Amino acid sequence: MATITLTRRGRIAGGVCAVAIVMALAVGTRSLNAVVLPGVVALAAGYYQVARLSDPSVRRTGPADGAVGETREVGLRLYGDTLGEPVSPAFPALVSDRLDDGFAGATGTTGTTGETEPIATTAGASGGVSYAVRYRRRGERRLGPVTVTATDVFGLFERRAVIDEVDTALAYPACRPIPAEFRRRLSAPDALGVGRQREEFDRLREYARGDALRDVHWPSTAKRDEIVVKEFAAETDRGRVSIAGETVGDRAGDDGFAGDDRLATATASLAVALLDDGVPVDVALPAGTVAADPGQRGRRTVLELAARTGPGRVAVEDADVRVVADADGARYELGDRTVDFEALTGTPAHGPAERGERAARNAGGAPGARSVPGAPSADRRATEASGR
């Protein structure tokens, strides 16, 4: 329900009119009517203008799902009583969109205040406004409700209406770059205990760059327009990596991030890196289990699971890689080897990925990358960490 209140200007105007009326009654000065009458008329007209307004409808567009640290655009458009009707151009309006604490607003303020800075727009001129938000915590984030504050043309009264327009967006954990040496150890033919036996024929598939000539299936190739190669059971199984993640303890770290935040980042970083290498993965987290193949759909499946996962354990005993996280960090367990996530990537297992991305560019020798003489590379850090 909308509420109508006096603005600061309206309170001053009302106070002046009240004082003038008292003075006129006490002293009998008719000249004060020149102050009282216009003031009363303005107050009455202003109240009538905002009182006859109906609450607008609001439609929000965006923000698109994204990773922690990324910025997204949000659009708000005002309509009349029902969506599609133009809003009245008779009044200016101030629009405020409420954000939860997983966002940082356009001014850099977080949702701890419960609301973004007001975003001003003149209702009826365009009916819409847009602003930018930044994801600061993973998970399902909430936007709304929307508060629309309309004023009369004199700025004496304001009508505040809370519109129950609520939407959600998903913030993925920011992925850190995993060194190539570490990834190769996982996807190598003998890394996960799978032999290179070629006796068991599995299926035929289209030729891919790097396939051996001896694997070409000539009878099938002769019947088709493309080259067909044989794939063996050992080769089919070799590429899939299973990852199981769990948390230990439920306290938050000194930085405010709990073990499940670090678990989500460490698991998503490894799974997405392997998918980008063309390696399919099976991921088990407290929130569920997914089987993902290389490609955008597989990446999204893994990221959505990591975004929604909470603390807990998983009933998976034979995973190739086990991710264990607590309030102090995360680590990868590969059989009898343990690799610290922060030592491997050079970044903590939470928050935006800017530092990790810079580390990845520098490790890869990107143009303009700077290196510190004598400092170990990302691949050397992986080798040293995995040897602990």
C-alpha positions in Angstrom: 0.0 0.0 0.0 1.3 3.5 -0.9 2.0 6.1 1.7 1.9 9.9 1.2 4.1 12.2 3.2 5.4 15.7 3.1 8.8 16.3 1.7 11.3 18.7 3.4 10.1 21.5 1.1 6.5 20.6 1.9 7.1 20.8 5.7 8.8 24.2 5.3 5.8 25.4 3.2 3.3 24.1 5.6 5.2 25.6 8.6 5.3 29.0 6.9 1.6 28.9 6.1 0.8 27.8 9.7 2.8 30.7 11.2 1.2 33.2 8.8 -2.3 32.0 9.7 -1.5 32.4 13.5 -0.1 35.8 13.0 -3.1 36.9 10.8 -5.5 35.8 13.5 -3.5 37.4 16.3 -2.6 40.7 14.6 -5.2 40.9 11.9 -2.8 41.7 9.1 -4.6 41.2 5.9 -1.3 41.3 3.9 -0.4 37.9 5.2 -3.2 36.5 3.1 -0.8 36.9 0.1 1.4 34.3 1.7 -1.2 32.0 3.2 -3.5 31.6 0.1 -0.8 30.6 -2.5 0.8 28.2 0.1 -2.5 26.5 0.9 -3.4 26.2 -2.8 0.0 24.7 -3.6 -0.3 22.2 -0.7 -3.8 21.2 -1.7 -2.9 20.8 -5.4 0.2 18.8 -4.6 -1.6 16.4 -2.3 -4.4 16.0 -4.9 -1.9 15.2 -7.6 -0.1 12.4 -5.8 -3.3 11.0 -4.1 -4.9 10.4 -7.5 -2.0 8.4 -8.8 -2.2 4.7 -9.0 0.7 2.4 -8.2 2.7 1.6 -11.3 3.8 -1.9 -12.5 7.5 -2.7 -12.8 9.2 -5.1 -15.1 12.9 -6.0 -14.4 15.3 -7.3 -17.1 18.5 -9.0 -16.0 20.9 -9.5 -14.6 22.3 -12.5 -16.4 24.0 -15.2 -14.4 27.7 -14.6 -13.9 30.8 -15.3 -11.8 31.8 -13.6 -8.6 33.6 -10.4 -9.5 31.7 -9.9 -12.7 29.4 -6.9 -13.4 26.0 -7.2 -15.0 23.4 -4.8 -16.2 19.9 -4.5 -14.6 17.0 -2.7 -16.3 13.8 -1.5 -14.7 10.8 -0.3 -16.7 7.7 1.4 -15.3 4.2 0.8 -16.7 0.7 1.8 -15.7 -1.8 -0.2 -13.7 -1.1 -3.2 -15.9 2.0 -4.2 -17.9 2.1 -2.7 -21.4 0.2 0.5 -20.4 2.3 3.7 -20.5 3.0 5.3 -17.1 1.6 8.7 -16.4 4.0 11.5 -17.5 2.6 13.9 -14.8 5.2 13.2 -12.1 8.9 12.6 -11.6 9.7 9.4 -9.8 12.7 8.0 -7.8 13.2 4.2 -8.2 15.1 2.1 -5.8 15.9 -1.6 -6.2 16.6 -3.7 -3.2 19.6 -6.1 -3.4 20.7 -8.9 -1.1 24.2 -9.0 0.4 25.6 -11.1 -2.5 25.6 -7.9 -4.7 27.6 -4.8 -4.7 25.7 -1.8 -6.2 26.7 0.7 -8.8 28.1 2.9 -6.1 30.2 0.1 -4.6 27.9 -0.3 -1.6 26.9 -3.8 -0.7 23.5 -5.2 0.3 24.3 -4.9 4.0 22.4 -1.6 3.8 19.6 -3.6 2.2 19.2 -1.2 -0.7 21.1 0.3 -3.6 21.5 4.0 -3.9 18.3 5.5 -5.4 18.3 5.5 -9.2 16.5 8.6 -10.5 14.3 8.5 -13.6 11.5 10.6 -14.9 8.5 8.4 -15.2 6.8 8.8 -18.5 9.8 10.3 -20.3 11.3 6.9 -21.1 9.7 4.7 -18.4 13.0 2.9 -17.9 16.3 3.0 -16.1 19.3 0.8 -15.9 22.2 0.3 -13.5 25.1 -2.0 -12.9 25.6 -4.6 -10.1 28.6 -6.7 -9.3 28.4 -10.2 -7.9 30.4 -10.5 -4.7 29.2 -13.9 -3.3 28.2 -17.0 -5.1 24.8 -18.6 -4.9 21.2 -17.6 -5.8 21.0 -13.9 -5.4 17.8 -11.9 -4.9 16.7 -8.6 -6.3 13.6 -6.7 -5.2 11.2 -5.5 -4.2 11.2 -2.2 -6.0 10.4 1.1 -4.3 8.9 3.9 -6.5 8.7 7.3 -4.9 6.6 9.9 -6.9 6.4 13.6 -6.1 4.1 16.3 -7.2 5.2 19.1 -9.6 6.0 21.5 -6.6 8.0 18.8 -4.7 5.8 19.2 -1.6 4.4 15.7 -1.3 5.9 12.3 -2.1 4.0 9.0 -2.6 6.1 5.9 -1.8 4.9 2.5 -3.2 6.6 -0.8 -2.7 6.2 -3.0 -5.8 6.6 -6.7 -5.2 8.8 -7.4 -8.2 11.3 -10.0 -7.1 13.8 -11.8 -9.3 16.8 -14.1 -8.7 20.1 -14.6 -10.5 22.8 -17.2 -10.0 26.3 -16.2 -9.1 28.9 -18.8 -10.0 32.1 -19.2 -8.0 35.1 -17.5 -9.7 37.3 -20.1 -11.4 41.0 -20.0 -10.8 43.5 -21.1 -13.5 44.8 -24.7 -12.9 48.4 -25.2 -14.2 48.7 -27.3 -17.3 51.1 -29.7 -15.6 48.6 -30.6 -13.0 45.8 -31.0 -15.5 48.0 -33.3 -17.7 48.7 -35.5 -14.8 45.0 -36.1 -14.3 44.1 -36.8 -17.9 47.3 -38.7 -18.9 46.6 -42.3 -20.1 48.2 -43.8 -17.0 47.2 -41.1 -14.5 44.1 -42.8 -13.3 45.1 -46.4 -13.5 43.7 -47.1 -17.0 45.8 -49.2 -19.4 46.4 -48.6 -23.1 44.9 -51.9 -24.1 43.6 -51.8 -27.6 42.0 -55.2 -27.9 38.5 -54.1 -26.8 36.8 -52.2 -29.7 34.2 -49.7 -28.4 32.8 -47.5 -31.2 33.4 -45.5 -34.4 33.7 -41.8 -34.4 34.6 -38.9 -36.8 38.3 -38.3 -37.3 39.9 -35.6 -35.0 43.2 -33.9 -35.5 45.9 -36.0 -33.8 44.3 -39.4 -34.4 46.8 -42.1 -35.6 46.5 -43.3 -39.1 46.4 -46.9 -37.9 43.1 -46.2 -36.2 41.3 -45.2 -39.4 38.4 -47.6 -40.1 38.8 -47.8 -43.9 35.6 -49.8 -44.7 33.4 -47.2 -43.0 35.4 -44.3 -44.4 34.8 -45.6 -47.9 31.1 -45.4 -47.4 31.0 -41.9 -45.9 32.2 -38.4 -46.9 34.4 -38.0 -43.8 37.2 -40.1 -42.2 36.1 -42.5 -39.5 38.4 -43.8 -36.8 38.1 -46.6 -34.3 37.9 -45.8 -30.6 38.8 -48.4 -28.1 37.4 -49.0 -24.6 40.6 -47.9 -22.8 40.6 -44.7 -24.8 37.0 -44.0 -24.1 37.4 -44.4 -20.3 40.7 -42.7 -20.1 39.4 -39.2 -20.5 36.7 -39.1 -17.9 37.8 -37.7 -14.5 35.6 -38.1 -11.4 35.7 -35.3 -8.7 34.1 -35.6 -5.3 34.1 -32.6 -2.9 33.2 -32.2 0.7 33.7 -29.8 3.6 35.2 -30.3 7.1 33.7 -28.2 9.9 31.1 -25.5 9.5 32.8 -22.3 10.8 33.6 -19.3 8.6 37.1 -18.1 8.1 38.6 -14.8 9.2 37.6 -13.3 5.8 33.9 -14.3 6.3 34.0 -17.2 3.7 33.1 -20.7 4.9 34.3 -24.1 3.8 31.6 -24.5 1.2 32.6 -21.3 -0.6 36.2 -22.6 -0.9 34.9 -26.0 -1.9 32.8 -24.5 -4.7 35.7 -22.5 -6.1 38.3 -25.3 -5.9 35.9 -27.9 -7.5 34.6 -25.6 -10.2 38.1 -24.4 -11.1 39.4 -28.0 -11.7 36.3 -29.3 -13.4 36.0 -26.3 -15.8 39.7 -26.5 -16.6 39.4 -30.2 -17.5 36.3 -29.5 -19.6 38.2 -26.8 -21.5 40.9 -29.4 -22.2 38.2 -31.6 -23.7 38.1 -34.0 -20.7 34.6 -35.0 -19.5 34.1 -35.0 -15.7 31.8 -36.4 -13.1 31.3 -34.1 -10.2 29.8 -35.0 -6.8 29.1 -32.2 -4.3 26.8 -32.0 -1.2 24.2 -30.3 -3.4 24.1 -33.2 -6.0 26.0 -35.0 -8.8 26.4 -34.1 -12.4 28.1 -35.7 -15.4 29.4 -33.0 -17.7 30.9 -33.3 -21.2 33.1 -30.6 -22.9 31.2 -27.6 -24.2 29.2 -24.7 -22.9 26.4 -26.9 -21.6 28.8 -29.0 -19.5 30.5 -25.9 -18.1 27.1 -24.4 -17.1 26.0 -27.6 -15.5 29.1 -27.8 -13.3 29.0 -24.1 -12.4 25.3 -24.2 -11.4 26.0 -27.1 -9.1 29.0 -25.4 -7.5 27.0 -22.2 -7.1 24.3 -23.9 -5.2 26.3 -26.3 -3.1 26.4 -26.1 0.7 28.5 -27.8 3.4 28.5 -31.5 3.9 30.0 -34.8 2.8 29.4 -37.0 -0.2 29.1 -40.8 -0.4 31.7 -41.3 -3.1 34.7 -43.4 -2.2 36.4 -44.1 -5.6 36.7 -40.6 -7.0 39.9 -39.8 -9.0 40.2 -36.5 -7.2 38.8 -35.6 -3.8 38.4 -32.0 -2.9 38.4 -31.3 0.9 37.7 -27.7 2.1 37.4 -26.0 5.5 37.4 -22.4 6.7 41.2 -22.1 6.1 41.4 -23.4 2.6 40.9 -26.3 0.1 43.1 -29.1 -1.1 43.1 -31.8 -3.8 43.6 -35.4 -2.7 44.8 -37.8 -5.4 45.5 -41.1 -3.8 48.5 -40.6 -1.5 49.2 -37.1 -2.8 47.8 -33.9 -1.4 47.9 -30.6 -3.3 47.0 -27.3 -1.6 44.7 -25.3 -3.8 46.1 -21.9 -2.9 49.7 -23.0 -3.4 48.7 -24.5 -6.8 46.9 -21.4 -8.1 48.5 -18.7 -6.2 45.1 -17.3 -5.1 42.7 -17.9 -2.2 39.7 -20.2 -2.8 37.1 -17.5 -2.7 36.2 -14.0 -4.1 36.8 -12.6 -7.6 39.2 -14.2 -9.9 41.2 -11.2 -11.1 44.4 -12.2 -9.4 44.1 -15.7 -10.6 43.5 -14.6 -14.2 46.6 -12.4 -14.1 48.6 -15.4 -12.8 47.3 -17.5 -15.6 48.2 -15.0 -18.2 51.7 -14.6 -16.8 52.2 -18.3 -16.5 51.2 -18.8 -20.1 53.6 -16.1 -21.4 50.9 -13.9 -22.8 52.0 -10.7 -24.6 53.0 -8.1 -22.1 53.2 -10.5 -19.2 55.9 -9.7 -16.7 57.8 -12.4 -14.7 59.9 -12.0 -11.6 63.4 -13.4 -12.1 64.0 -16.5 -10.1 60.3 -16.9 -9.2 58.7 -20.4 -9.8 56.2 -20.7 -12.7 52.7 -22.0 -12.1 53.6 -25.4 -13.5 56.6 -25.5 -11.1 54.4 -24.6 -8.2 52.1 -27.5 -9.2 55.0 -30.0 -9.3 56.4 -28.8 -6.0 53.0 -28.8 -4.3 52.1 -32.3 -5.6 55.3 -33.6 -4.4 54.6 -32.8 -0.7 
